[in-house]
Amino acid sequence: MKSYMTYLSFRYKISGLFLLIFIYLGNNFYLFASDQAHKAQSLIEQKKEAIVRLYERKRYAKANAQIELLLPMLKNRRERAKFEWYQAYGNFYTKKYLVGSNQFHLFVKQYPTFPEVEEALFMKGYSLACEDVDIHLDQTVTYDAIASLEHYLAVYPTGLYRGKALAMLQTLQDRLMKKSFQAAALYVQLGYYSAAIVALKNFQKVYPDASCKEQVVRLLIKCYKQLDMQQPFNPEKK
């Protein structure tokens, strides 16, 4: 009986010792984990502050490179939106207009209730409009910009960016008008007078108040004269 009691006493002592060790290790693990989480959060805060400083110093490319690394670490929706906003404008300011436009578009889709949505919707179209498109090349970007700015005006008919949107739409229409005129003029230059007449007449219908309308009339007269001169001589008409 005595040996049994001794065994129980020893067993309780061992169990107590293990319990103390477990509590000690648990507390230390908690303190270690808490310390690591604090360090990680502190590092994230440092990264955010560094990005803001870069952005404010207009070092947009470096800021965007850091934002790419930061975004996966951010869990808060409002914080993610803030740095995605910086990223979109960073691409706009570094003339990566197509990338910036897409990011503003994604911002509108992901954060439809945020106060920046109106500006993002405008910047989506404005960024496309700023893309330098050679008038001799495909104008898909120009048409997309027009559609985006018109969509902004439809959603915000009295919005903050109404004036800028209307002014840019006029610029884009001028770009398309210039392309249309040059295409018609090229037909004349190449001697395709019948095709030139069709193109010039279509131009007059689409742009009746164009600043180059007198040039259009002169080109039409030239085309008709050239076609008349190309007609074979018929003595019976004399």
Secondary structure by P-SEA (a helix, b strand, c coil): caaaaaaaaaaaaaaaaaaaaaaaaaaaaaaaaaaaaaaaaaaaaaaaaaaaaaaaacaaaaaaaaaaacccccccaaaaaaaaaaaaaaaaaacaaaaaaaaaaaaaaacccccaaaaaaaaaaaaaaaccccccccaaaaaaaaaaaaaaaaacccccaaaaaaaaaaaaaaaaaaaaaaaaaaaaaacaaaaaaaaaaaaaaacccccaaaaaaaaaaaaaaaaaaacccccccc
